[in-house]
Amino acid sequence: MPKSEIHPEWFPNTPVYCDGKPICSVGSTKKELQVDIWLANHPFYSNSLTIVDTEGRVERFMKKYGLDSTDQ
């Protein structure tokens, strides 16, 4: 027999927030979800060439391999 009362509580209409704005609702074991990137602001899907770089990784890569950031 399976044990009773071992599964977390299921919330069928959990709101998903990005930048404090509600995006959609999904089923989850948490009451609300916070996301940083989603379909509408992801560079791949929005055709944006901006790169999110908080630690200078892109600049170090470009410098290491002698690339210009405007080359594509």
PDB file of N, CA, C and O in Angstrom:
ATOM      1  N   MET A   1       0.826  -1.184   0.000  1.00  0.00           N
ATOM      2  CA  MET A   1       0.000   0.000   0.000  1.00  0.00           C
ATOM      3  C   MET A   1       0.874   1.252   0.000  1.00  0.00           C
ATOM      4  O   MET A   1       1.856   1.312   0.740  1.00  0.00           O
ATOM      5  N   PRO A   2       0.537   2.256  -0.818  1.00  0.00           N
ATOM      6  CA  PRO A   2       1.291   3.507  -0.781  1.00  0.00           C
ATOM      7  C   PRO A   2       0.997   4.277   0.503  1.00  0.00           C
ATOM      8  O   PRO A   2      -0.095   4.202   1.066  1.00  0.00           O
ATOM      9  N   LYS A   3       1.988   5.003   0.933  1.00  0.00           N
ATOM     10  CA  LYS A   3       1.827   5.806   2.145  1.00  0.00           C
ATOM     11  C   LYS A   3       0.951   7.013   1.850  1.00  0.00           C
ATOM     12  O   LYS A   3       1.037   7.612   0.778  1.00  0.00           O
ATOM     13  N   SER A   4       0.122   7.358   2.800  1.00  0.00           N
ATOM     14  CA  SER A   4      -0.713   8.543   2.630  1.00  0.00           C
ATOM     15  C   SER A   4      -0.016   9.751   3.238  1.00  0.00           C
ATOM     16  O   SER A   4       0.845   9.612   4.106  1.00  0.00           O
ATOM     17  N   GLU A   5      -0.389  10.917   2.784  1.00  0.00           N
ATOM     18  CA  GLU A   5       0.126  12.193   3.311  1.00  0.00           C
ATOM     19  C   GLU A   5       1.613  12.407   3.084  1.00  0.00           C
ATOM     20  O   GLU A   5       2.252  13.100   3.876  1.00  0.00           O
ATOM     21  N   ILE A   6       2.197  11.826   2.012  1.00  0.00           N
ATOM     22  CA  ILE A   6       3.613  12.082   1.739  1.00  0.00           C
ATOM     23  C   ILE A   6       3.815  13.025   0.552  1.00  0.00           C
ATOM     24  O   ILE A   6       4.925  13.508   0.327  1.00  0.00           O
ATOM     25  N   HIS A   7       2.771  13.284  -0.195  1.00  0.00           N
ATOM     26  CA  HIS A   7       2.891  14.131  -1.375  1.00  0.00           C
ATOM     27  C   HIS A   7       2.664  15.599  -1.007  1.00  0.00           C
ATOM     28  O   HIS A   7       1.847  15.902  -0.137  1.00  0.00           O
ATOM     29  N   PRO A   8       3.391  16.518  -1.673  1.00  0.00           N
ATOM     30  CA  PRO A   8       3.183  17.939  -1.380  1.00  0.00           C
ATOM     31  C   PRO A   8       1.818  18.412  -1.873  1.00  0.00           C
ATOM     32  O   PRO A   8       1.179  17.765  -2.702  1.00  0.00           O
ATOM     33  N   GLU A   9       1.394  19.537  -1.352  1.00  0.00           N
ATOM     34  CA  GLU A   9       0.112  20.111  -1.764  1.00  0.00           C
ATOM     35  C   GLU A   9       0.215  20.628  -3.193  1.00  0.00           C
ATOM     36  O   GLU A   9       1.218  21.237  -3.563  1.00  0.00           O
ATOM     37  N   TRP A  10      -0.811  20.390  -3.991  1.00  0.00           N
ATOM     38  CA  TRP A  10      -0.833  20.796  -5.402  1.00  0.00           C
ATOM     39  C   TRP A  10      -1.700  22.041  -5.553  1.00  0.00           C
ATOM     40  O   TRP A  10      -2.848  22.071  -5.110  1.00  0.00           O
ATOM     41  N   PHE A  11      -1.129  23.076  -6.189  1.00  0.00           N
ATOM     42  CA  PHE A  11      -1.860  24.301  -6.467  1.00  0.00           C
ATOM     43  C   PHE A  11      -2.130  24.338  -7.973  1.00  0.00           C
ATOM     44  O   PHE A  11      -1.195  24.530  -8.750  1.00  0.00           O
ATOM     45  N   PRO A  12      -3.374  24.162  -8.402  1.00  0.00           N
ATOM     46  CA  PRO A  12      -3.664  24.062  -9.837  1.00  0.00           C
ATOM     47  C   PRO A  12      -3.544  25.386 -10.593  1.00  0.00           C
ATOM     48  O   PRO A  12      -3.324  25.370 -11.804  1.00  0.00           O
ATOM     49  N   ASN A  13      -3.678  26.515  -9.928  1.00  0.00           N
ATOM     50  CA  ASN A  13      -3.607  27.820 -10.602  1.00  0.00           C
ATOM     51  C   ASN A  13      -2.526  28.690  -9.971  1.00  0.00           C
ATOM     52  O   ASN A  13      -2.830  29.733  -9.393  1.00  0.00           O
ATOM     53  N   THR A  14      -1.285  28.275 -10.077  1.00  0.00           N
ATOM     54  CA  THR A  14      -0.159  29.019  -9.529  1.00  0.00           C
ATOM     55  C   THR A  14       0.221  30.141 -10.493  1.00  0.00           C
ATOM     56  O   THR A  14       0.515  29.867 -11.657  1.00  0.00           O
ATOM     57  N   PRO A  15       0.224  31.395 -10.042  1.00  0.00           N
ATOM     58  CA  PRO A  15       0.627  32.481 -10.936  1.00  0.00           C
ATOM     59  C   PRO A  15       2.144  32.502 -11.142  1.00  0.00           C
ATOM     60  O   PRO A  15       2.911  32.249 -10.213  1.00  0.00           O
ATOM     61  N   VAL A  16       2.561  32.807 -12.368  1.00  0.00           N
ATOM     62  CA  VAL A  16       3.973  32.931 -12.718  1.00  0.00           C
ATOM     63  C   VAL A  16       4.240  34.411 -12.967  1.00  0.00           C
ATOM     64  O   VAL A  16       3.546  35.041 -13.765  1.00  0.00           O
ATOM     65  N   TYR A  17       5.255  34.977 -12.279  1.00  0.00           N
ATOM     66  CA  TYR A  17       5.586  36.395 -12.371  1.00  0.00           C
ATOM     67  C   TYR A  17       6.963  36.594 -12.988  1.00  0.00           C
ATOM     68  O   TYR A  17       7.900  35.850 -12.699  1.00  0.00           O
ATOM     69  N   CYS A  18       7.072  37.607 -13.839  1.00  0.00           N
ATOM     70  CA  CYS A  18       8.356  38.038 -14.380  1.00  0.00           C
ATOM     71  C   CYS A  18       8.410  39.546 -14.207  1.00  0.00           C
ATOM     72  O   CYS A  18       7.549  40.255 -14.728  1.00  0.00           O
ATOM     73  N   ASP A  19       9.399  40.047 -13.488  1.00  0.00           N
ATOM     74  CA  ASP A  19       9.533  41.477 -13.175  1.00  0.00           C
ATOM     75  C   ASP A  19       8.304  42.019 -12.470  1.00  0.00           C
ATOM     76  O   ASP A  19       7.913  43.164 -12.700  1.00  0.00           O
ATOM     77  N   GLY A  20       7.697  41.224 -11.626  1.00  0.00           N
ATOM     78  CA  GLY A  20       6.532  41.648 -10.856  1.00  0.00           C
ATOM     79  C   GLY A  20       5.232  41.647 -11.625  1.00  0.00           C
ATOM     80  O   GLY A  20       4.193  42.006 -11.072  1.00  0.00           O
ATOM     81  N   LYS A  21       5.259  41.254 -12.887  1.00  0.00           N
ATOM     82  CA  LYS A  21       4.044  41.226 -13.700  1.00  0.00           C
ATOM     83  C   LYS A  21       3.589  39.789 -13.893  1.00  0.00           C
ATOM     84  O   LYS A  21       4.412  38.925 -14.197  1.00  0.00           O
ATOM     85  N   PRO A  22       2.306  39.510 -13.727  1.00  0.00           N
ATOM     86  CA  PRO A  22       1.830  38.140 -13.940  1.00  0.00           C
ATOM     87  C   PRO A  22       1.880  37.771 -15.422  1.00  0.00           C
ATOM     88  O   PRO A  22       1.456  38.542 -16.283  1.00  0.00           O
ATOM     89  N   ILE A  23       2.398  36.595 -15.696  1.00  0.00           N
ATOM     90  CA  ILE A  23       2.543  36.129 -17.075  1.00  0.00           C
ATOM     91  C   ILE A  23       1.453  35.118 -17.412  1.00  0.00           C
ATOM     92  O   ILE A  23       0.731  35.271 -18.398  1.00  0.00           O
ATOM     93  N   CYS A  24       1.343  34.085 -16.582  1.00  0.00           N
ATOM     94  CA  CYS A  24       0.375  33.029 -16.819  1.00  0.00           C
ATOM     95  C   CYS A  24       0.154  32.282 -15.508  1.00  0.00           C
ATOM     96  O   CYS A  24       0.714  32.653 -14.475  1.00  0.00           O
ATOM     97  N   SER A  25      -0.644  31.252 -15.549  1.00  0.00           N
ATOM     98  CA  SER A  25      -0.814  30.412 -14.368  1.00  0.00           C
ATOM     99  C   SER A  25      -0.634  28.961 -14.794  1.00  0.00           C
ATOM    100  O   SER A  25      -1.069  28.547 -15.868  1.00  0.00           O
ATOM    101  N   VAL A  26       0.015  28.211 -13.927  1.00  0.00           N
ATOM    102  CA  VAL A  26       0.309  26.809 -14.182  1.00  0.00           C
ATOM    103  C   VAL A  26       0.042  26.011 -12.914  1.00  0.00           C
ATOM    104  O   VAL A  26      -0.192  26.595 -11.855  1.00  0.00           O
ATOM    105  N   GLY A  27       0.074  24.707 -13.004  1.00  0.00           N
ATOM    106  CA  GLY A  27      -0.020  23.857 -11.832  1.00  0.00           C
ATOM    107  C   GLY A  27       1.350  23.675 -11.216  1.00  0.00           C
ATOM    108  O   GLY A  27       2.325  23.453 -11.934  1.00  0.00           O
ATOM    109  N   SER A  28       1.444  23.765  -9.899  1.00  0.00           N
ATOM    110  CA  SER A  28       2.739  23.663  -9.224  1.00  0.00           C
ATOM    111  C   SER A  28       2.540  23.264  -7.770  1.00  0.00           C
ATOM    112  O   SER A  28       1.423  23.270  -7.253  1.00  0.00           O
ATOM    113  N   THR A  29       3.639  22.921  -7.127  1.00  0.00           N
ATOM    114  CA  THR A  29       3.609  22.623  -5.699  1.00  0.00           C
ATOM    115  C   THR A  29       3.939  23.865  -4.875  1.00  0.00           C
ATOM    116  O   THR A  29       3.981  23.797  -3.646  1.00  0.00           O
ATOM    117  N   LYS A  30       4.173  24.994  -5.534  1.00  0.00           N
ATOM    118  CA  LYS A  30       4.419  26.266  -4.847  1.00  0.00           C
ATOM    119  C   LYS A  30       3.249  27.203  -5.096  1.00  0.00           C
ATOM    120  O   LYS A  30       2.541  27.072  -6.095  1.00  0.00           O
ATOM    121  N   LYS A  31       3.046  28.163  -4.172  1.00  0.00           N
ATOM    122  CA  LYS A  31       1.907  29.073  -4.304  1.00  0.00           C
ATOM    123  C   LYS A  31       2.102  30.092  -5.414  1.00  0.00           C
ATOM    124  O   LYS A  31       1.126  30.502  -6.043  1.00  0.00           O
ATOM    125  N   GLU A  32       3.359  30.519  -5.676  1.00  0.00           N
ATOM    126  CA  GLU A  32       3.646  31.426  -6.782  1.00  0.00           C
ATOM    127  C   GLU A  32       5.065  31.186  -7.265  1.00  0.00           C
ATOM    128  O   GLU A  32       5.916  30.726  -6.503  1.00  0.00           O
ATOM    129  N   LEU A  33       5.324  31.498  -8.531  1.00  0.00           N
ATOM    130  CA  LEU A  33       6.627  31.286  -9.133  1.00  0.00           C
ATOM    131  C   LEU A  33       7.166  32.599  -9.669  1.00  0.00           C
ATOM    132  O   LEU A  33       6.422  33.388 -10.251  1.00  0.00           O
ATOM    133  N   GLN A  34       8.459  32.837  -9.477  1.00  0.00           N
ATOM    134  CA  GLN A  34       9.149  34.018  -9.996  1.00  0.00           C
ATOM    135  C   GLN A  34      10.158  33.547 -11.034  1.00  0.00           C
ATOM    136  O   GLN A  34      10.958  32.656 -10.750  1.00  0.00           O
ATOM    137  N   VAL A  35      10.136  34.133 -12.240  1.00  0.00           N
ATOM    138  CA  VAL A  35      11.106  33.799 -13.278  1.00  0.00           C
ATOM    139  C   VAL A  35      11.819  35.064 -13.723  1.00  0.00           C
ATOM    140  O   VAL A  35      11.250  36.155 -13.678  1.00  0.00           O
ATOM    141  N   ASP A  36      13.069  34.913 -14.154  1.00  0.00           N
ATOM    142  CA  ASP A  36      13.842  36.051 -14.643  1.00  0.00           C
ATOM    143  C   ASP A  36      13.698  36.214 -16.150  1.00  0.00           C
ATOM    144  O   ASP A  36      13.584  37.330 -16.655  1.00  0.00           O
ATOM    145  N   ILE A  37      13.703  35.102 -16.857  1.00  0.00           N
ATOM    146  CA  ILE A  37      13.608  35.124 -18.320  1.00  0.00           C
ATOM    147  C   ILE A  37      12.493  34.182 -18.740  1.00  0.00           C
ATOM    148  O   ILE A  37      12.362  33.076 -18.217  1.00  0.00           O
ATOM    149  N   TRP A  38      11.697  34.638 -19.688  1.00  0.00           N
ATOM    150  CA  TRP A  38      10.652  33.798 -20.258  1.00  0.00           C
ATOM    151  C   TRP A  38      10.575  34.061 -21.741  1.00  0.00           C
ATOM    152  O   TRP A  38      11.378  34.834 -22.264  1.00  0.00           O
ATOM    153  N   LEU A  39       9.660  33.459 -22.425  1.00  0.00           N
ATOM    154  CA  LEU A  39       9.589  33.490 -23.884  1.00  0.00           C
ATOM    155  C   LEU A  39       9.606  34.893 -24.477  1.00  0.00           C
ATOM    156  O   LEU A  39      10.308  35.123 -25.463  1.00  0.00           O
ATOM    157  N   ALA A  40       8.867  35.827 -23.918  1.00  0.00           N
ATOM    158  CA  ALA A  40       8.756  37.166 -24.508  1.00  0.00           C
ATOM    159  C   ALA A  40      10.003  38.025 -24.322  1.00  0.00           C
ATOM    160  O   ALA A  40      10.227  38.937 -25.118  1.00  0.00           O
ATOM    161  N   ASN A  41      10.825  37.770 -23.297  1.00  0.00           N
ATOM    162  CA  ASN A  41      12.018  38.596 -23.130  1.00  0.00           C
ATOM    163  C   ASN A  41      13.308  37.803 -23.305  1.00  0.00           C
ATOM    164  O   ASN A  41      14.379  38.302 -22.961  1.00  0.00           O
ATOM    165  N   HIS A  42      13.235  36.585 -23.829  1.00  0.00           N
ATOM    166  CA  HIS A  42      14.424  35.791 -24.097  1.00  0.00           C
ATOM    167  C   HIS A  42      15.039  36.256 -25.416  1.00  0.00           C
ATOM    168  O   HIS A  42      14.318  36.385 -26.405  1.00  0.00           O
ATOM    169  N   PRO A  43      16.350  36.514 -25.463  1.00  0.00           N
ATOM    170  CA  PRO A  43      16.977  37.040 -26.685  1.00  0.00           C
ATOM    171  C   PRO A  43      16.782  36.148 -27.914  1.00  0.00           C
ATOM    172  O   PRO A  43      16.666  36.669 -29.023  1.00  0.00           O
ATOM    173  N   PHE A  44      16.742  34.846 -27.756  1.00  0.00           N
ATOM    174  CA  PHE A  44      16.583  33.949 -28.906  1.00  0.00           C
ATOM    175  C   PHE A  44      15.221  34.120 -29.560  1.00  0.00           C
ATOM    176  O   PHE A  44      15.119  34.153 -30.787  1.00  0.00           O
ATOM    177  N   TYR A  45      14.176  34.228 -28.751  1.00  0.00           N
ATOM    178  CA  TYR A  45      12.819  34.305 -29.288  1.00  0.00           C
ATOM    179  C   TYR A  45      12.397  35.729 -29.648  1.00  0.00           C
ATOM    180  O   TYR A  45      11.487  35.911 -30.457  1.00  0.00           O
ATOM    181  N   SER A  46      13.035  36.731 -29.069  1.00  0.00           N
ATOM    182  CA  SER A  46      12.639  38.110 -29.345  1.00  0.00           C
ATOM    183  C   SER A  46      13.508  38.768 -30.416  1.00  0.00           C
ATOM    184  O   SER A  46      13.357  39.960 -30.683  1.00  0.00           O
ATOM    185  N   ASN A  47      14.430  37.997 -31.040  1.00  0.00           N
ATOM    186  CA  ASN A  47      15.346  38.500 -32.070  1.00  0.00           C
ATOM    187  C   ASN A  47      16.168  39.686 -31.578  1.00  0.00           C
ATOM    188  O   ASN A  47      16.537  40.560 -32.362  1.00  0.00           O
ATOM    189  N   SER A  48      16.445  39.712 -30.308  1.00  0.00           N
ATOM    190  CA  SER A  48      17.270  40.758 -29.726  1.00  0.00           C
ATOM    191  C   SER A  48      18.705  40.263 -29.660  1.00  0.00           C
ATOM    192  O   SER A  48      18.952  39.129 -29.252  1.00  0.00           O
ATOM    193  N   LEU A  49      19.641  41.093 -30.053  1.00  0.00           N
ATOM    194  CA  LEU A  49      21.041  40.694 -30.030  1.00  0.00           C
ATOM    195  C   LEU A  49      21.733  41.128 -28.749  1.00  0.00           C
ATOM    196  O   LEU A  49      22.952  40.995 -28.637  1.00  0.00           O
ATOM    197  N   THR A  50      20.994  41.638 -27.790  1.00  0.00           N
ATOM    198  CA  THR A  50      21.605  42.026 -26.528  1.00  0.00           C
ATOM    199  C   THR A  50      21.942  40.777 -25.729  1.00  0.00           C
ATOM    200  O   THR A  50      21.187  39.806 -25.717  1.00  0.00           O
ATOM    201  N   ILE A  51      23.084  40.820 -25.064  1.00  0.00           N
ATOM    202  CA  ILE A  51      23.549  39.685 -24.286  1.00  0.00           C
ATOM    203  C   ILE A  51      23.497  40.063 -22.818  1.00  0.00           C
ATOM    204  O   ILE A  51      24.019  41.105 -22.422  1.00  0.00           O
ATOM    205  N   VAL A  52      22.871  39.222 -22.013  1.00  0.00           N
ATOM    206  CA  VAL A  52      22.820  39.456 -20.578  1.00  0.00           C
ATOM    207  C   VAL A  52      24.134  38.960 -19.991  1.00  0.00           C
ATOM    208  O   VAL A  52      24.397  37.757 -19.976  1.00  0.00           O
ATOM    209  N   ASP A  53      24.953  39.880 -19.509  1.00  0.00           N
ATOM    210  CA  ASP A  53      26.267  39.531 -19.000  1.00  0.00           C
ATOM    211  C   ASP A  53      26.504  40.310 -17.722  1.00  0.00           C
ATOM    212  O   ASP A  53      26.703  41.524 -17.755  1.00  0.00           O
ATOM    213  N   THR A  54      26.483  39.620 -16.604  1.00  0.00           N
ATOM    214  CA  THR A  54      26.628  40.307 -15.328  1.00  0.00           C
ATOM    215  C   THR A  54      28.032  40.199 -14.763  1.00  0.00           C
ATOM    216  O   THR A  54      28.375  40.928 -13.833  1.00  0.00           O
ATOM    217  N   GLU A  55      28.853  39.308 -15.303  1.00  0.00           N
ATOM    218  CA  GLU A  55      30.175  39.111 -14.723  1.00  0.00           C
ATOM    219  C   GLU A  55      31.301  39.363 -15.715  1.00  0.00           C
ATOM    220  O   GLU A  55      32.447  39.025 -15.418  1.00  0.00           O
ATOM    221  N   GLY A  56      31.030  39.935 -16.868  1.00  0.00           N
ATOM    222  CA  GLY A  56      32.078  40.240 -17.834  1.00  0.00           C
ATOM    223  C   GLY A  56      32.585  39.035 -18.596  1.00  0.00           C
ATOM    224  O   GLY A  56      33.685  39.080 -19.148  1.00  0.00           O
ATOM    225  N   ARG A  57      31.824  37.970 -18.641  1.00  0.00           N
ATOM    226  CA  ARG A  57      32.272  36.751 -19.315  1.00  0.00           C
ATOM    227  C   ARG A  57      32.428  36.950 -20.806  1.00  0.00           C
ATOM    228  O   ARG A  57      33.378  36.450 -21.407  1.00  0.00           O
ATOM    229  N   VAL A  58      31.502  37.676 -21.407  1.00  0.00           N
ATOM    230  CA  VAL A  58      31.555  37.897 -22.857  1.00  0.00           C
ATOM    231  C   VAL A  58      32.789  38.708 -23.223  1.00  0.00           C
ATOM    232  O   VAL A  58      33.479  38.385 -24.189  1.00  0.00           O
ATOM    233  N   GLU A  59      33.074  39.772 -22.447  1.00  0.00           N
ATOM    234  CA  GLU A  59      34.234  40.594 -22.736  1.00  0.00           C
ATOM    235  C   GLU A  59      35.528  39.797 -22.594  1.00  0.00           C
ATOM    236  O   GLU A  59      36.441  39.944 -23.407  1.00  0.00           O
ATOM    237  N   ARG A  60      35.609  38.951 -21.562  1.00  0.00           N
ATOM    238  CA  ARG A  60      36.823  38.137 -21.390  1.00  0.00           C
ATOM    239  C   ARG A  60      36.990  37.154 -22.542  1.00  0.00           C
ATOM    240  O   ARG A  60      38.111  36.928 -22.998  1.00  0.00           O
ATOM    241  N   PHE A  61      35.900  36.567 -23.020  1.00  0.00           N
ATOM    242  CA  PHE A  61      35.959  35.647 -24.149  1.00  0.00           C
ATOM    243  C   PHE A  61      36.427  36.378 -25.404  1.00  0.00           C
ATOM    244  O   PHE A  61      37.301  35.895 -26.124  1.00  0.00           O
ATOM    245  N   MET A  62      35.834  37.549 -25.661  1.00  0.00           N
ATOM    246  CA  MET A  62      36.207  38.324 -26.848  1.00  0.00           C
ATOM    247  C   MET A  62      37.675  38.734 -26.799  1.00  0.00           C
ATOM    248  O   MET A  62      38.378  38.669 -27.807  1.00  0.00           O
ATOM    249  N   LYS A  63      38.130  39.152 -25.633  1.00  0.00           N
ATOM    250  CA  LYS A  63      39.526  39.573 -25.476  1.00  0.00           C
ATOM    251  C   LYS A  63      40.466  38.380 -25.637  1.00  0.00           C
ATOM    252  O   LYS A  63      41.517  38.504 -26.265  1.00  0.00           O
ATOM    253  N   LYS A  64      40.103  37.236 -25.081  1.00  0.00           N
ATOM    254  CA  LYS A  64      40.943  36.040 -25.129  1.00  0.00           C
ATOM    255  C   LYS A  64      41.173  35.577 -26.559  1.00  0.00           C
ATOM    256  O   LYS A  64      42.283  35.177 -26.909  1.00  0.00           O
ATOM    257  N   TYR A  65      40.132  35.626 -27.391  1.00  0.00           N
ATOM    258  CA  TYR A  65      40.241  35.138 -28.753  1.00  0.00           C
ATOM    259  C   TYR A  65      40.408  36.256 -29.785  1.00  0.00           C
ATOM    260  O   TYR A  65      40.353  36.001 -30.988  1.00  0.00           O
ATOM    261  N   GLY A  66      40.611  37.487 -29.322  1.00  0.00           N
ATOM    262  CA  GLY A  66      40.874  38.604 -30.217  1.00  0.00           C
ATOM    263  C   GLY A  66      39.730  38.923 -31.139  1.00  0.00           C
ATOM    264  O   GLY A  66      39.955  39.270 -32.298  1.00  0.00           O
ATOM    265  N   LEU A  67      38.508  38.816 -30.663  1.00  0.00           N
ATOM    266  CA  LEU A  67      37.325  39.092 -31.477  1.00  0.00           C
ATOM    267  C   LEU A  67      36.782  40.476 -31.179  1.00  0.00           C
ATOM    268  O   LEU A  67      36.900  40.986 -30.064  1.00  0.00           O
ATOM    269  N   ASP A  68      36.188  41.068 -32.195  1.00  0.00           N
ATOM    270  CA  ASP A  68      35.520  42.356 -32.026  1.00  0.00           C
ATOM    271  C   ASP A  68      34.053  42.077 -31.717  1.00  0.00           C
ATOM    272  O   ASP A  68      33.449  41.209 -32.348  1.00  0.00           O
ATOM    273  N   SER A  69      33.470  42.791 -30.765  1.00  0.00           N
ATOM    274  CA  SER A  69      32.082  42.525 -30.363  1.00  0.00           C
ATOM    275  C   SER A  69      31.091  42.842 -31.462  1.00  0.00           C
ATOM    276  O   SER A  69      29.946  42.397 -31.382  1.00  0.00           O
ATOM    277  N   THR A  70      31.480  43.601 -32.500  1.00  0.00           N
ATOM    278  CA  THR A  70      30.557  43.912 -33.591  1.00  0.00           C
ATOM    279  C   THR A  70      30.600  42.835 -34.679  1.00  0.00           C
ATOM    280  O   THR A  70      29.717  42.805 -35.536  1.00  0.00           O
ATOM    281  N   ASP A  71      31.617  41.939 -34.666  1.00  0.00           N
ATOM    282  CA  ASP A  71      31.674  40.852 -35.636  1.00  0.00           C
ATOM    283  C   ASP A  71      30.608  39.824 -35.317  1.00  0.00           C
ATOM    284  O   ASP A  71      30.320  39.545 -34.153  1.00  0.00           O
ATOM    285  N   GLN A  72      30.015  39.253 -36.388  1.00  0.00           N
ATOM    286  CA  GLN A  72      29.009  38.208 -36.162  1.00  0.00           C
ATOM    287  C   GLN A  72      29.199  37.088 -37.131  1.00  0.00           C
ATOM    288  O   GLN A  72      28.449  36.112 -37.101  1.00  0.00           O
TER     289      GLN A  72
END
